[in-house]
Amino acid sequence: MEAHLVGDDRTDLAALLPGRRRPRQRDVAEARREIDAVLPTLADAADHALLTQLPPGHAGLFGCTGPG
């Protein structure tokens, strides 16, 4: 059985890891900008059929509209 940590549990565990620092607000904002730049580029490169297989609402992450 595979277990996944989500939400606060994942954040709390990550805070305990040695040699890690908590992300600063600026780091988070920069990461979001980078992701926002990469995902639409991936959508342009991906086959449209692949994007239609995404779960409902996920196409918006790639800057697309449609059933995915």
PDB file of N, CA, C and O in Angstrom:
ATOM      1  N   MET A   1       0.844  -1.176   0.000  1.00  0.00           N
ATOM      2  CA  MET A   1       0.000   0.000   0.000  1.00  0.00           C
ATOM      3  C   MET A   1       0.888   1.238   0.000  1.00  0.00           C
ATOM      4  O   MET A   1       1.844   1.332   0.770  1.00  0.00           O
ATOM      5  N   GLU A   2       0.572   2.150  -0.840  1.00  0.00           N
ATOM      6  CA  GLU A   2       1.365   3.367  -0.970  1.00  0.00           C
ATOM      7  C   GLU A   2       0.672   4.503  -0.226  1.00  0.00           C
ATOM      8  O   GLU A   2      -0.533   4.700  -0.378  1.00  0.00           O
ATOM      9  N   ALA A   3       1.424   5.250   0.577  1.00  0.00           N
ATOM     10  CA  ALA A   3       0.850   6.358   1.339  1.00  0.00           C
ATOM     11  C   ALA A   3       1.384   7.678   0.805  1.00  0.00           C
ATOM     12  O   ALA A   3       2.546   7.784   0.411  1.00  0.00           O
ATOM     13  N   HIS A   4       0.535   8.658   0.799  1.00  0.00           N
ATOM     14  CA  HIS A   4       0.919   9.987   0.338  1.00  0.00           C
ATOM     15  C   HIS A   4       0.616  11.007   1.427  1.00  0.00           C
ATOM     16  O   HIS A   4      -0.424  10.955   2.084  1.00  0.00           O
ATOM     17  N   LEU A   5       1.539  11.922   1.596  1.00  0.00           N
ATOM     18  CA  LEU A   5       1.321  13.019   2.528  1.00  0.00           C
ATOM     19  C   LEU A   5       0.783  14.207   1.754  1.00  0.00           C
ATOM     20  O   LEU A   5       1.247  14.505   0.653  1.00  0.00           O
ATOM     21  N   VAL A   6      -0.175  14.869   2.319  1.00  0.00           N
ATOM     22  CA  VAL A   6      -0.754  16.030   1.661  1.00  0.00           C
ATOM     23  C   VAL A   6      -0.961  17.142   2.685  1.00  0.00           C
ATOM     24  O   VAL A   6      -0.964  16.914   3.895  1.00  0.00           O
ATOM     25  N   GLY A   7      -1.132  18.348   2.158  1.00  0.00           N
ATOM     26  CA  GLY A   7      -1.507  19.486   2.991  1.00  0.00           C
ATOM     27  C   GLY A   7      -0.529  19.767   4.110  1.00  0.00           C
ATOM     28  O   GLY A   7       0.687  19.747   3.926  1.00  0.00           O
ATOM     29  N   ASP A   8      -1.100  20.030   5.285  1.00  0.00           N
ATOM     30  CA  ASP A   8      -0.290  20.423   6.442  1.00  0.00           C
ATOM     31  C   ASP A   8       0.674  19.328   6.878  1.00  0.00           C
ATOM     32  O   ASP A   8       1.778  19.629   7.332  1.00  0.00           O
ATOM     33  N   ASP A   9       0.280  18.063   6.750  1.00  0.00           N
ATOM     34  CA  ASP A   9       1.180  16.969   7.134  1.00  0.00           C
ATOM     35  C   ASP A   9       2.467  17.019   6.325  1.00  0.00           C
ATOM     36  O   ASP A   9       3.560  16.852   6.866  1.00  0.00           O
ATOM     37  N   ARG A  10       2.328  17.248   5.040  1.00  0.00           N
ATOM     38  CA  ARG A  10       3.498  17.319   4.165  1.00  0.00           C
ATOM     39  C   ARG A  10       4.357  18.540   4.508  1.00  0.00           C
ATOM     40  O   ARG A  10       5.583  18.447   4.562  1.00  0.00           O
ATOM     41  N   THR A  11       3.716  19.663   4.736  1.00  0.00           N
ATOM     42  CA  THR A  11       4.428  20.892   5.078  1.00  0.00           C
ATOM     43  C   THR A  11       5.162  20.742   6.406  1.00  0.00           C
ATOM     44  O   THR A  11       6.319  21.141   6.533  1.00  0.00           O
ATOM     45  N   ASP A  12       4.489  20.170   7.383  1.00  0.00           N
ATOM     46  CA  ASP A  12       5.105  19.977   8.700  1.00  0.00           C
ATOM     47  C   ASP A  12       6.311  19.046   8.624  1.00  0.00           C
ATOM     48  O   ASP A  12       7.339  19.302   9.252  1.00  0.00           O
ATOM     49  N   LEU A  13       6.187  17.968   7.857  1.00  0.00           N
ATOM     50  CA  LEU A  13       7.300  17.037   7.711  1.00  0.00           C
ATOM     51  C   LEU A  13       8.470  17.706   6.987  1.00  0.00           C
ATOM     52  O   LEU A  13       9.622  17.528   7.381  1.00  0.00           O
ATOM     53  N   ALA A  14       8.188  18.462   5.949  1.00  0.00           N
ATOM     54  CA  ALA A  14       9.246  19.147   5.203  1.00  0.00           C
ATOM     55  C   ALA A  14       9.993  20.136   6.095  1.00  0.00           C
ATOM     56  O   ALA A  14      11.200  20.322   5.937  1.00  0.00           O
ATOM     57  N   ALA A  15       9.298  20.760   7.017  1.00  0.00           N
ATOM     58  CA  ALA A  15       9.939  21.714   7.922  1.00  0.00           C
ATOM     59  C   ALA A  15      10.934  21.027   8.853  1.00  0.00           C
ATOM     60  O   ALA A  15      11.844  21.676   9.368  1.00  0.00           O
ATOM     61  N   LEU A  16      10.775  19.738   9.073  1.00  0.00           N
ATOM     62  CA  LEU A  16      11.665  18.991   9.960  1.00  0.00           C
ATOM     63  C   LEU A  16      12.911  18.455   9.272  1.00  0.00           C
ATOM     64  O   LEU A  16      13.859  18.041   9.939  1.00  0.00           O
ATOM     65  N   LEU A  17      12.919  18.460   7.949  1.00  0.00           N
ATOM     66  CA  LEU A  17      14.056  17.905   7.230  1.00  0.00           C
ATOM     67  C   LEU A  17      15.314  18.736   7.471  1.00  0.00           C
ATOM     68  O   LEU A  17      15.262  19.965   7.434  1.00  0.00           O
ATOM     69  N   PRO A  18      16.435  18.077   7.717  1.00  0.00           N
ATOM     70  CA  PRO A  18      17.678  18.820   7.948  1.00  0.00           C
ATOM     71  C   PRO A  18      18.181  19.476   6.662  1.00  0.00           C
ATOM     72  O   PRO A  18      17.985  18.954   5.565  1.00  0.00           O
ATOM     73  N   GLY A  19      18.823  20.611   6.817  1.00  0.00           N
ATOM     74  CA  GLY A  19      19.434  21.281   5.685  1.00  0.00           C
ATOM     75  C   GLY A  19      18.448  21.959   4.761  1.00  0.00           C
ATOM     76  O   GLY A  19      18.823  22.416   3.682  1.00  0.00           O
ATOM     77  N   ARG A  20      17.223  22.029   5.156  1.00  0.00           N
ATOM     78  CA  ARG A  20      16.197  22.671   4.329  1.00  0.00           C
ATOM     79  C   ARG A  20      15.795  23.975   5.000  1.00  0.00           C
ATOM     80  O   ARG A  20      15.814  24.106   6.224  1.00  0.00           O
ATOM     81  N   ARG A  21      15.441  24.908   4.180  1.00  0.00           N
ATOM     82  CA  ARG A  21      14.917  26.147   4.734  1.00  0.00           C
ATOM     83  C   ARG A  21      13.488  26.303   4.267  1.00  0.00           C
ATOM     84  O   ARG A  21      13.097  25.777   3.225  1.00  0.00           O
ATOM     85  N   ARG A  22      12.737  27.012   5.027  1.00  0.00           N
ATOM     86  CA  ARG A  22      11.354  27.255   4.643  1.00  0.00           C
ATOM     87  C   ARG A  22      11.344  28.211   3.465  1.00  0.00           C
ATOM     88  O   ARG A  22      12.109  29.175   3.444  1.00  0.00           O
ATOM     89  N   PRO A  23      10.493  27.960   2.491  1.00  0.00           N
ATOM     90  CA  PRO A  23      10.435  28.878   1.345  1.00  0.00           C
ATOM     91  C   PRO A  23       9.903  30.241   1.770  1.00  0.00           C
ATOM     92  O   PRO A  23       8.935  30.348   2.522  1.00  0.00           O
ATOM     93  N   ARG A  24      10.549  31.252   1.278  1.00  0.00           N
ATOM     94  CA  ARG A  24      10.076  32.609   1.552  1.00  0.00           C
ATOM     95  C   ARG A  24       8.972  32.934   0.573  1.00  0.00           C
ATOM     96  O   ARG A  24       8.858  32.317  -0.486  1.00  0.00           O
ATOM     97  N   GLN A  25       8.167  33.901   0.934  1.00  0.00           N
ATOM     98  CA  GLN A  25       7.049  34.289   0.079  1.00  0.00           C
ATOM     99  C   GLN A  25       7.527  34.639  -1.323  1.00  0.00           C
ATOM    100  O   GLN A  25       6.864  34.306  -2.305  1.00  0.00           O
ATOM    101  N   ARG A  26       8.662  35.303  -1.421  1.00  0.00           N
ATOM    102  CA  ARG A  26       9.220  35.679  -2.723  1.00  0.00           C
ATOM    103  C   ARG A  26       9.572  34.432  -3.537  1.00  0.00           C
ATOM    104  O   ARG A  26       9.348  34.392  -4.747  1.00  0.00           O
ATOM    105  N   ASP A  27      10.126  33.414  -2.867  1.00  0.00           N
ATOM    106  CA  ASP A  27      10.471  32.167  -3.548  1.00  0.00           C
ATOM    107  C   ASP A  27       9.229  31.498  -4.126  1.00  0.00           C
ATOM    108  O   ASP A  27       9.251  30.978  -5.242  1.00  0.00           O
ATOM    109  N   VAL A  28       8.149  31.518  -3.353  1.00  0.00           N
ATOM    110  CA  VAL A  28       6.905  30.900  -3.790  1.00  0.00           C
ATOM    111  C   VAL A  28       6.343  31.652  -4.996  1.00  0.00           C
ATOM    112  O   VAL A  28       5.905  31.038  -5.969  1.00  0.00           O
ATOM    113  N   ALA A  29       6.358  32.976  -4.926  1.00  0.00           N
ATOM    114  CA  ALA A  29       5.841  33.783  -6.039  1.00  0.00           C
ATOM    115  C   ALA A  29       6.671  33.558  -7.305  1.00  0.00           C
ATOM    116  O   ALA A  29       6.123  33.470  -8.403  1.00  0.00           O
ATOM    117  N   GLU A  30       7.988  33.467  -7.147  1.00  0.00           N
ATOM    118  CA  GLU A  30       8.858  33.225  -8.302  1.00  0.00           C
ATOM    119  C   GLU A  30       8.587  31.846  -8.907  1.00  0.00           C
ATOM    120  O   GLU A  30       8.550  31.702 -10.129  1.00  0.00           O
ATOM    121  N   ALA A  31       8.399  30.847  -8.067  1.00  0.00           N
ATOM    122  CA  ALA A  31       8.106  29.500  -8.550  1.00  0.00           C
ATOM    123  C   ALA A  31       6.788  29.480  -9.321  1.00  0.00           C
ATOM    124  O   ALA A  31       6.674  28.821 -10.354  1.00  0.00           O
ATOM    125  N   ARG A  32       5.801  30.202  -8.814  1.00  0.00           N
ATOM    126  CA  ARG A  32       4.514  30.249  -9.521  1.00  0.00           C
ATOM    127  C   ARG A  32       4.661  30.894 -10.884  1.00  0.00           C
ATOM    128  O   ARG A  32       4.059  30.429 -11.852  1.00  0.00           O
ATOM    129  N   ARG A  33       5.449  31.957 -10.982  1.00  0.00           N
ATOM    130  CA  ARG A  33       5.671  32.606 -12.282  1.00  0.00           C
ATOM    131  C   ARG A  33       6.354  31.648 -13.246  1.00  0.00           C
ATOM    132  O   ARG A  33       6.001  31.586 -14.424  1.00  0.00           O
ATOM    133  N   GLU A  34       7.329  30.906 -12.747  1.00  0.00           N
ATOM    134  CA  GLU A  34       8.037  29.956 -13.608  1.00  0.00           C
ATOM    135  C   GLU A  34       7.107  28.842 -14.075  1.00  0.00           C
ATOM    136  O   GLU A  34       7.149  28.445 -15.240  1.00  0.00           O
ATOM    137  N   ILE A  35       6.277  28.342 -13.182  1.00  0.00           N
ATOM    138  CA  ILE A  35       5.327  27.293 -13.550  1.00  0.00           C
ATOM    139  C   ILE A  35       4.324  27.825 -14.560  1.00  0.00           C
ATOM    140  O   ILE A  35       3.987  27.147 -15.531  1.00  0.00           O
ATOM    141  N   ASP A  36       3.845  29.055 -14.322  1.00  0.00           N
ATOM    142  CA  ASP A  36       2.892  29.660 -15.258  1.00  0.00           C
ATOM    143  C   ASP A  36       3.499  29.839 -16.642  1.00  0.00           C
ATOM    144  O   ASP A  36       2.771  29.865 -17.634  1.00  0.00           O
ATOM    145  N   ALA A  37       4.807  29.961 -16.726  1.00  0.00           N
ATOM    146  CA  ALA A  37       5.467  30.096 -18.022  1.00  0.00           C
ATOM    147  C   ALA A  37       5.679  28.734 -18.682  1.00  0.00           C
ATOM    148  O   ALA A  37       5.623  28.626 -19.907  1.00  0.00           O
ATOM    149  N   VAL A  38       5.919  27.710 -17.891  1.00  0.00           N
ATOM    150  CA  VAL A  38       6.255  26.392 -18.433  1.00  0.00           C
ATOM    151  C   VAL A  38       5.027  25.603 -18.868  1.00  0.00           C
ATOM    152  O   VAL A  38       5.047  24.986 -19.933  1.00  0.00           O
ATOM    153  N   LEU A  39       3.972  25.603 -18.083  1.00  0.00           N
ATOM    154  CA  LEU A  39       2.828  24.753 -18.395  1.00  0.00           C
ATOM    155  C   LEU A  39       2.181  25.068 -19.742  1.00  0.00           C
ATOM    156  O   LEU A  39       1.879  24.136 -20.488  1.00  0.00           O
ATOM    157  N   PRO A  40       1.950  26.351 -20.094  1.00  0.00           N
ATOM    158  CA  PRO A  40       1.395  26.605 -21.433  1.00  0.00           C
ATOM    159  C   PRO A  40       2.339  26.162 -22.556  1.00  0.00           C
ATOM    160  O   PRO A  40       1.884  25.745 -23.622  1.00  0.00           O
ATOM    161  N   THR A  41       3.640  26.251 -22.319  1.00  0.00           N
ATOM    162  CA  THR A  41       4.607  25.795 -23.315  1.00  0.00           C
ATOM    163  C   THR A  41       4.495  24.287 -23.498  1.00  0.00           C
ATOM    164  O   THR A  41       4.561  23.790 -24.622  1.00  0.00           O
ATOM    165  N   LEU A  42       4.328  23.564 -22.410  1.00  0.00           N
ATOM    166  CA  LEU A  42       4.124  22.112 -22.495  1.00  0.00           C
ATOM    167  C   LEU A  42       2.835  21.795 -23.242  1.00  0.00           C
ATOM    168  O   LEU A  42       2.784  20.854 -24.034  1.00  0.00           O
ATOM    169  N   ALA A  43       1.805  22.578 -22.989  1.00  0.00           N
ATOM    170  CA  ALA A  43       0.533  22.351 -23.675  1.00  0.00           C
ATOM    171  C   ALA A  43       0.692  22.550 -25.178  1.00  0.00           C
ATOM    172  O   ALA A  43       0.105  21.808 -25.965  1.00  0.00           O
ATOM    173  N   ASP A  44       1.481  23.546 -25.585  1.00  0.00           N
ATOM    174  CA  ASP A  44       1.719  23.772 -27.013  1.00  0.00           C
ATOM    175  C   ASP A  44       2.438  22.583 -27.646  1.00  0.00           C
ATOM    176  O   ASP A  44       2.186  22.237 -28.800  1.00  0.00           O
ATOM    177  N   ALA A  45       3.336  21.961 -26.877  1.00  0.00           N
ATOM    178  CA  ALA A  45       4.119  20.848 -27.400  1.00  0.00           C
ATOM    179  C   ALA A  45       3.359  19.517 -27.335  1.00  0.00           C
ATOM    180  O   ALA A  45       3.651  18.587 -28.087  1.00  0.00           O
ATOM    181  N   ALA A  46       2.378  19.442 -26.423  1.00  0.00           N
ATOM    182  CA  ALA A  46       1.655  18.180 -26.230  1.00  0.00           C
ATOM    183  C   ALA A  46       0.593  17.989 -27.310  1.00  0.00           C
ATOM    184  O   ALA A  46       0.104  18.941 -27.918  1.00  0.00           O
ATOM    185  N   ASP A  47       0.271  16.760 -27.513  1.00  0.00           N
ATOM    186  CA  ASP A  47      -0.808  16.388 -28.415  1.00  0.00           C
ATOM    187  C   ASP A  47      -2.138  16.810 -27.779  1.00  0.00           C
ATOM    188  O   ASP A  47      -2.358  16.575 -26.591  1.00  0.00           O
ATOM    189  N   HIS A  48      -3.014  17.427 -28.559  1.00  0.00           N
ATOM    190  CA  HIS A  48      -4.307  17.879 -28.044  1.00  0.00           C
ATOM    191  C   HIS A  48      -5.077  16.720 -27.404  1.00  0.00           C
ATOM    192  O   HIS A  48      -5.777  16.915 -26.410  1.00  0.00           O
ATOM    193  N   ALA A  49      -4.952  15.537 -27.962  1.00  0.00           N
ATOM    194  CA  ALA A  49      -5.647  14.371 -27.408  1.00  0.00           C
ATOM    195  C   ALA A  49      -5.192  14.083 -25.983  1.00  0.00           C
ATOM    196  O   ALA A  49      -5.990  13.648 -25.152  1.00  0.00           O
ATOM    197  N   LEU A  50      -3.939  14.320 -25.702  1.00  0.00           N
ATOM    198  CA  LEU A  50      -3.430  14.119 -24.346  1.00  0.00           C
ATOM    199  C   LEU A  50      -4.085  15.095 -23.371  1.00  0.00           C
ATOM    200  O   LEU A  50      -4.474  14.711 -22.267  1.00  0.00           O
ATOM    201  N   LEU A  51      -4.206  16.350 -23.780  1.00  0.00           N
ATOM    202  CA  LEU A  51      -4.794  17.352 -22.902  1.00  0.00           C
ATOM    203  C   LEU A  51      -6.259  17.077 -22.618  1.00  0.00           C
ATOM    204  O   LEU A  51      -6.754  17.434 -21.548  1.00  0.00           O
ATOM    205  N   THR A  52      -6.962  16.453 -23.549  1.00  0.00           N
ATOM    206  CA  THR A  52      -8.375  16.150 -23.319  1.00  0.00           C
ATOM    207  C   THR A  52      -8.551  15.000 -22.332  1.00  0.00           C
ATOM    208  O   THR A  52      -9.667  14.748 -21.876  1.00  0.00           O
ATOM    209  N   GLN A  53      -7.476  14.303 -21.997  1.00  0.00           N
ATOM    210  CA  GLN A  53      -7.553  13.202 -21.039  1.00  0.00           C
ATOM    211  C   GLN A  53      -7.319  13.662 -19.603  1.00  0.00           C
ATOM    212  O   GLN A  53      -7.429  12.869 -18.668  1.00  0.00           O
ATOM    213  N   LEU A  54      -7.000  14.926 -19.432  1.00  0.00           N
ATOM    214  CA  LEU A  54      -6.771  15.444 -18.088  1.00  0.00           C
ATOM    215  C   LEU A  54      -8.068  15.435 -17.285  1.00  0.00           C
ATOM    216  O   LEU A  54      -9.154  15.547 -17.855  1.00  0.00           O
ATOM    217  N   PRO A  55      -7.959  15.302 -15.964  1.00  0.00           N
ATOM    218  CA  PRO A  55      -9.166  15.374 -15.129  1.00  0.00           C
ATOM    219  C   PRO A  55      -9.843  16.739 -15.289  1.00  0.00           C
ATOM    220  O   PRO A  55      -9.190  17.714 -15.662  1.00  0.00           O
ATOM    221  N   PRO A  56     -11.139  16.811 -15.010  1.00  0.00           N
ATOM    222  CA  PRO A  56     -11.864  18.077 -15.140  1.00  0.00           C
ATOM    223  C   PRO A  56     -11.175  19.211 -14.385  1.00  0.00           C
ATOM    224  O   PRO A  56     -10.789  19.069 -13.225  1.00  0.00           O
ATOM    225  N   GLY A  57     -11.033  20.340 -15.077  1.00  0.00           N
ATOM    226  CA  GLY A  57     -10.442  21.532 -14.472  1.00  0.00           C
ATOM    227  C   GLY A  57      -8.944  21.664 -14.642  1.00  0.00           C
ATOM    228  O   GLY A  57      -8.400  22.745 -14.419  1.00  0.00           O
ATOM    229  N   HIS A  58      -8.258  20.600 -15.031  1.00  0.00           N
ATOM    230  CA  HIS A  58      -6.800  20.653 -15.119  1.00  0.00           C
ATOM    231  C   HIS A  58      -6.281  21.353 -16.369  1.00  0.00           C
ATOM    232  O   HIS A  58      -5.148  21.834 -16.367  1.00  0.00           O
ATOM    233  N   ALA A  59      -7.069  21.425 -17.431  1.00  0.00           N
ATOM    234  CA  ALA A  59      -6.612  22.077 -18.655  1.00  0.00           C
ATOM    235  C   ALA A  59      -6.294  23.541 -18.395  1.00  0.00           C
ATOM    236  O   ALA A  59      -5.405  24.107 -19.032  1.00  0.00           O
ATOM    237  N   GLY A  60      -7.005  24.148 -17.476  1.00  0.00           N
ATOM    238  CA  GLY A  60      -6.742  25.545 -17.127  1.00  0.00           C
ATOM    239  C   GLY A  60      -5.343  25.769 -16.605  1.00  0.00           C
ATOM    240  O   GLY A  60      -4.786  26.854 -16.779  1.00  0.00           O
ATOM    241  N   LEU A  61      -4.767  24.779 -15.975  1.00  0.00           N
ATOM    242  CA  LEU A  61      -3.382  24.888 -15.502  1.00  0.00           C
ATOM    243  C   LEU A  61      -2.406  25.058 -16.643  1.00  0.00           C
ATOM    244  O   LEU A  61      -1.332  25.638 -16.484  1.00  0.00           O
ATOM    245  N   PHE A  62      -2.799  24.540 -17.809  1.00  0.00           N
ATOM    246  CA  PHE A  62      -1.949  24.595 -18.983  1.00  0.00           C
ATOM    247  C   PHE A  62      -2.328  25.744 -19.909  1.00  0.00           C
ATOM    248  O   PHE A  62      -1.853  25.819 -21.042  1.00  0.00           O
ATOM    249  N   GLY A  63      -3.184  26.636 -19.423  1.00  0.00           N
ATOM    250  CA  GLY A  63      -3.608  27.761 -20.214  1.00  0.00           C
ATOM    251  C   GLY A  63      -4.550  27.366 -21.333  1.00  0.00           C
ATOM    252  O   GLY A  63      -4.683  28.085 -22.323  1.00  0.00           O
ATOM    253  N   CYS A  64      -5.201  26.231 -21.179  1.00  0.00           N
ATOM    254  CA  CYS A  64      -6.128  25.725 -22.199  1.00  0.00           C
ATOM    255  C   CYS A  64      -7.553  25.751 -21.651  1.00  0.00           C
ATOM    256  O   CYS A  64      -7.773  25.805 -20.441  1.00  0.00           O
ATOM    257  N   THR A  65      -8.491  25.713 -22.553  1.00  0.00           N
ATOM    258  CA  THR A  65      -9.876  25.518 -22.154  1.00  0.00           C
ATOM    259  C   THR A  65     -10.346  24.232 -22.790  1.00  0.00           C
ATOM    260  O   THR A  65      -9.805  23.806 -23.811  1.00  0.00           O
ATOM    261  N   GLY A  66     -11.313  23.631 -22.216  1.00  0.00           N
ATOM    262  CA  GLY A  66     -11.814  22.412 -22.803  1.00  0.00           C
ATOM    263  C   GLY A  66     -12.215  21.420 -21.748  1.00  0.00           C
ATOM    264  O   GLY A  66     -12.287  21.751 -20.564  1.00  0.00           O
ATOM    265  N   PRO A  67     -12.477  20.208 -22.170  1.00  0.00           N
ATOM    266  CA  PRO A  67     -12.987  19.214 -21.238  1.00  0.00           C
ATOM    267  C   PRO A  67     -12.000  18.818 -20.163  1.00  0.00           C
ATOM    268  O   PRO A  67     -12.412  18.400 -19.081  1.00  0.00           O
ATOM    269  N   GLY A  68     -10.678  18.939 -20.433  1.00  0.00           N
ATOM    270  CA  GLY A  68      -9.696  18.555 -19.420  1.00  0.00           C
ATOM    271  C   GLY A  68      -9.583  19.591 -18.457  1.00  0.00           C
ATOM    272  O   GLY A  68      -8.806  19.471 -17.510  1.00  0.00           O
TER     273      GLY A  68
END
